[in-house]
């Protein structure tokens, strides 16, 4: 950029506008590009930055050509995102597949209820020792107010409900924790005596719903049986 120099005594002297400018107006046009978002929905999710459950906003964005800061021509779509309403952090949509803290807290007792009922039903549902062991396992998982009446009511639930509960808790357990979980369930069956073939198959089905291999399931079953014999 070049700057024109003037003598000091010329700075205060008024100058006439150039001839081409005297009868014309100068128009300043401001244009550009900007992304605008609109909200598709809201809900609760687990925000990793906040470290807890937070309200979120599900948004979709689109790039626009703007004239005087007003969107005029829609251009390319920029995709969808999830924004935490607390810290304003933006996430890809996959974050909604993660369980919330409240869901994680409820998943363990719900999963243990489902697994204990499956094991109880595979053996002798009328066995007092087995029912007590089932209640103890469920109470240990966090469902302290669970009663024998609740146990009987859960036995009437369809098998798909149990599988859904086990799949949910499996997503939150480490491999070692899954083995611990299965061992607790096997103790329910062992409370009524040595495992029957039907109880053994039930344990293997539970292990499969937890995402464990057949070899892992057999290993946990064998260790639990050996522990019961030694005890």
SVG drawing of the C-alpha trace seen along z (x, -y; Angstrom):
<svg xmlns="http://www.w3.org/2000/svg" viewBox="-45 -26 50 108">
<polyline fill="none" stroke="black" stroke-width="0.4" points="0.0,0.0 1.3,-3.4 0.6,-6.6 0.6,-10.1 2.5,-12.8 1.2,-16.3 2.8,-19.5 1.7,-20.7 0.0,-23.8 -2.0,-21.6 -3.6,-19.4 -6.2,-22.0 -7.1,-23.1 -10.4,-21.7 -10.2,-19.8 -13.0,-19.3 -14.1,-15.7 -13.1,-14.3 -15.5,-14.8 -16.5,-11.2 -17.4,-11.0 -19.4,-14.2 -22.7,-12.8 -22.3,-9.1 -22.9,-7.2 -20.5,-4.7 -22.1,-1.4 -20.3,0.9 -21.3,4.6 -20.5,7.0 -20.7,10.7 -19.1,14.0 -19.8,17.6 -21.0,18.9 -22.4,22.1 -25.8,21.9 -27.3,24.6 -30.8,25.7 -31.8,27.9 -33.2,31.4 -33.8,32.6 -32.7,32.5 -32.0,35.0 -29.6,36.2 -26.2,37.8 -22.9,38.4 -20.5,35.5 -16.9,36.7 -15.6,33.2 -18.1,32.4 -17.7,35.9 -21.4,36.5 -24.9,36.5 -25.8,33.3 -28.5,31.9 -27.5,31.9 -28.7,30.3 -28.7,32.3 -27.9,29.9 -27.5,30.0 -25.4,27.4 -25.3,26.0 -23.0,23.5 -24.6,20.4 -23.5,17.5 -24.3,14.4 -25.1,10.9 -24.8,8.2 -24.6,11.1 -27.9,12.6 -28.0,16.1 -29.0,16.0 -27.9,19.0 -27.7,22.5 -24.6,24.4 -23.1,27.7 -24.4,29.5 -21.8,29.8 -23.3,32.8 -24.9,33.3 -23.4,32.9 -24.2,33.1 -23.5,30.1 -23.4,30.1 -25.5,27.3 -23.3,26.9 -19.7,26.7 -20.7,26.2 -18.4,29.0 -19.4,30.5 -19.3,34.2 -19.9,36.6 -23.2,38.5 -21.6,41.7 -21.5,40.1 -25.2,40.8 -24.5,44.6 -22.7,44.3 -24.8,45.0 -25.5,42.2 -24.3,42.3 -27.8,43.0 -28.1,45.9 -24.7,47.3 -25.8,47.2 -29.1,49.0 -27.5,51.6 -25.6,53.7 -28.6,54.5 -30.9,55.0 -28.4,57.3 -27.9,59.4 -31.7,59.6 -32.0,61.0 -29.1,63.5 -30.1,64.7 -33.7,65.4 -32.4,67.3 -30.2,69.5 -33.0,70.0 -35.5,71.0 -32.9,73.5 -32.7,75.3 -35.3,75.8 -37.2,72.5 -38.8,73.8 -35.4,74.4 -35.2,72.1 -31.4,72.1 -31.3,71.2 -33.8,68.4 -31.8,67.0 -28.6,67.1 -30.4,65.3 -31.6,62.6 -28.1,62.2 -26.5,61.8 -29.1,59.2 -28.8,57.3 -25.0,57.4 -25.4,55.7 -27.2,52.8 -30.9,53.7 -31.2,53.6 -35.0,53.4 -35.5,56.4 -37.8,59.1 -38.8,62.6 -42.0,61.4 -40.0,59.3 -38.0,62.5 -41.2,64.4 -42.5,61.5 -39.2,61.4 -39.6,65.1 -42.7,64.2 -40.8,61.8 -39.9,62.9 -36.5,64.1 -35.8,61.2 -36.0,58.8 -33.3,60.7 -31.0,60.7 -31.4,57.0 -30.5,56.4 -27.4,58.6 -26.3,56.9 -26.6,53.6 -24.5,54.5 -21.9,56.2 -21.1,52.9 -20.1,51.5 -18.0,54.4 -14.4,55.1 -13.4,58.7 -12.4,59.4 -15.6,57.9 -17.7,60.1 -16.0,63.2 -16.8,62.0 -20.4,61.3 -20.8,64.8 -19.2,66.4 -21.8,64.7 -24.6,66.1 -23.1,69.6 -23.1,69.4 -26.9,69.2 -27.1,72.5 -24.5,74.1 -26.5,73.1 -28.9,75.9 -26.2,78.5 -24.0,79.5 -24.9,77.8 -27.3,79.7 -26.8,79.9 -29.6,77.4 -28.0,74.9 -24.6,75.4 -26.2,74.5 -27.9,71.5 -24.5,70.3 -23.1,70.6 -26.1,68.7 -25.5,65.9 -21.8,65.8 -22.6,65.5 -25.0,62.5 -22.1,60.9 -19.9,61.2 -17.7,64.0 -16.3,66.9 -17.3,70.5 -13.8,71.2 -14.1,68.3 -17.5,69.5 -16.2,73.1 -13.2,71.8 -15.4,69.7 -17.8,72.6 -15.0,75.0 -13.4,72.6 -16.7,72.0 -17.4,75.7 -14.0,76.4 -14.4,73.6 -17.7,75.1 -16.2,78.5 -13.3,77.2 -15.6,75.1"/>
</svg>
